[in-house]
Amino acid sequence: MTPPLRLAEFIAAISLATDLGMGQPLEQGLRTCLVALELADSTGASPETHAEVYYTALLRFLGCTADAHESAELSGDDISLRAAIAPVLGASPVRLLRTVLPAVGAEFPAGRRAALRAGFLATGPSRMRAGVRAHCEAAEMLALRLEIAQGTRAALAAAFEQWDGRGFPDGLRSEAIPLPARMVAVARDVEVIARLGGRDAVADALRQRAGHAYDPRLAAAALAHLDGLLEAAQAEQPWDAVLAREPLPVAEIRADRLDTVLAVFADFADLKDPVRAGFSRDVALLAAGAHSDEGPLLARTGLAEDLGRVAVPSRFDGGRLGSPAHYERLRLHPYYSERILSRVRTTAPLAKLASLHHERLDGSGYYRGSAGPELPWEARVLAAADAFRELLLEVPGRPARTLAQAADALASVAPGRLDRDAVDAVLAAAGVRDRRTRPAWPAGLTEREVEVLRLICRGATKKDVAVALTISPSTADHHIRHIYAKIGVSSRAAATLFAVERDLL
């Protein structure tokens, strides 16, 4: 029986993704969690509050993709906007505006920049309130799917409220705001301000914001125990430290719920861009349907492959993507997906495959620029599934494609870039092409397997097969073993007799 999975690992992993979406360095959420726990210790909080603080700190920005598109409309770049807001979120309105306004439209030409700033001044507060409402609502819904306790979900719903009632989205005041939300607000600011400005800046913020953004008793406790909080904020191995501080009893996920958890990852990532809603779920279904032998592996990888996309700014400029720097961020998103997935024992086997979903046979893909022999069959299927789903996106300036049109477009891309058999398998899984339109080879052999069989019958080694078909030796070996199993032989000679008898050569 498969042992239960540790919930904290998955939540810690998604906190890494939210760091990227908020314009923060990786592990910022983990350090916030450690600071929040230190603050809870200093105030003598109950074990129940400790548990709620722990999960609230890690999940506070779980809804950060929900309003990314709207934030980009408002500012031109959601991630730059959020990075600018981070150190002044609890500051006075004047200071917040003075700090944030220069980030609005900063990378755009003067005319566009001026228009964005004028719009921000005119509608910013109301649109930010609406954005925070969407953020909190999405966080609460996703947390429910992770089976997070109600107390933590309530704290997530109030994560951006302020003690004086000037917070978002509902203007809750004082103790109407759940205690874990109040603690985590202080802890997050301690981590951000300490990293950017040092100890004195943190102390000044705690004094100035007490009774305004912060619960005054928590601000006083943070000042009194500031050295301990700053030590937690500078933890060298925050991943290990956070897992070691998980409240008991350790929360677990049943093995049969792994796909449900990964679907949360998928939906969280896809919320980043409205046109991509359901994208990762579709890729998972297509890839699994195209390769039944490794269906579960491909389905789970498809669900998680785009986690790193939250690091890519949601640029809004008349439907056009941004600068060369923006494209570089886009090209790095498989790297971030790999980094996040490799942290969790259960998803570590998916990490490398997820990192390959934009690679191409001719080496023109990203982020590695890997070429044919370096790409296993599973990666080729995933790349074809992802490329097909990408062709179905309804993007500005391009009419929506039908399935047949997308299939034709994918077929035109395939030569030299995508594996032909992988493309055929994906299109068959999508119901656009019938696998039987090609010859029905004996013993259930695929066309690629017939190609391999012809080569080995003529004396090719596994290495020769790999070179001839632009695949890796391990993939060639995989094909050969499948061929032998299907035709019921164990030697090249017997395979040759099988092929000759059936006129395959």
Secondary structure, DSSP 8 states (H G I E B T S, - for coil): ----EEHHHHHHHHHHHHHHHTT--TTHHHHHHHHHHHHHHHTT--HHHHHHHHHHHHHTTTTTTTTHHHHHHHHS-HHHHHHHHGGGTTS-HHHHHHHHGGGTTTTS-HHHHHHHHHHHHHHHHHHHHHHHHHHHHHHHHHHHHTT--HHHHHHHHTTT--TTS--SSS---GGGS-HHHHHHHHHHHHHHHHHHH-HHHHHHHHHHHBTTTB-HHHHHHHHHTHHHHHHHHT-SSHHHHHHHT--SS--EE-GGGHHHHHHHHHHHHHTTSGGGTTHHHHHHHHHHHH-GGGHHHHHHHHHHTTGGGGGS----STT----HHHHHHHHTHHHHHHHHHTTSTTTHHHHHHHHTTT--TBS--SSS--BGGG--HHHHHHHHHHHHHHHT---TTS----HHHHHHHHHHH-TTTS-HHHHHHHHHHTTSS-GGGS---GGG--HHHHHHHHHHHTT--HHHHHHHHT--HHHHHHHHHHHHHHHT--SHHHHHHHHHHTT--
